[in-house]
Amino acid sequence: MWSVWDVIRQLESRIRALEIENIELRRVVQEVQAKSKRPLRVKKLVYHVHTLHIEEMSGTLNIGLNGSLQEEEMEEIELEMHNQQD
């Protein structure tokens, strides 16, 4: 027969195991998030807007860089594109 103290000890043990598992899972999630945030490197952008055939358009057409780039990153991309044209 189970005593109340035996049940409490088992529950405490299970809680400790879950806390350890939670810590490990948080560490793995942080590693995956850190790896997925690689910097964006664009070598060349070529737009062929003149080849688009649009019969009807509603809403917004975004052509260009729409990412969450910092101003410094945008300037680097512009410089790279300018240097490639020369």
N, C-alpha and C positions, 0 to 999 in steps of 0.2 A: 504494500500500500504506500502511496505517495504521501509524503508529509508536505506541509506548506513550505517549509524551508528548502526542501529538495526542488520544488517547482520554482521557487524564487532564484535558487542558484542556477538552474537550467536557463531560466529567462535572462539572468544577468550574463551568463556565458554567451547566449545567442545575441544579445545586444552588443557585447564586445566584438564578436565576430562580424556583425553587420557594420559596426563603426569602422573596423579595419577595412572591410570590403568597400565601404563608402569612400574612405580616404584614397584607396588605390584607384577606384573608378574616377574620382575627381582629378587625380594626377594624370590618368590616361587621357581624359577629356582635354585637359590643359595642353598636353603634348600634341594632340591632334589639332587643336585650334591654333597652336603656335606654328605648326607645319603648314597649315592651310592658308596662312596669311603671308604668302610669298609676295615680294614686290613685283609690280607689273612692269614688264619690259616690252616696249613696242619698237620694233625695228623699222617698220615701214607701214604706213597706212595709205591705201589707194582707194579712192572713191570713184565709182563710175555712175555718178548721178545722172548723167546724160543718157544712160542706157535704160533707166527706169521708165516703165510705161504704167502710168497711174490713171485709171479711169475715174475713180471717185476716192476722195480721201476725207476723212473726218477725224478730228482729234489732233494730236501733235506728232509730227515727224521729227525725231531727234537724229541729226546727222553730226557725228563728231564724238568726242570723248565725253561720256556722261558718268564716268566712274567717280569714286570719292577720292580724287587725287588732290594732293596738296599743291599749292602754287609752285613750290620749288620743283616738284616732279613734273608738272606741266611745262615749266620752262626748260627742263632737261630734255623732254620729248621734243619740244619745238626746236631746240638747238640741234638735236640729233637729226631731225627731219631736214632742217636747213643745211646741215653739213652733208647729208646724202645727196641733196640736189646740186651741190657745187661740184 
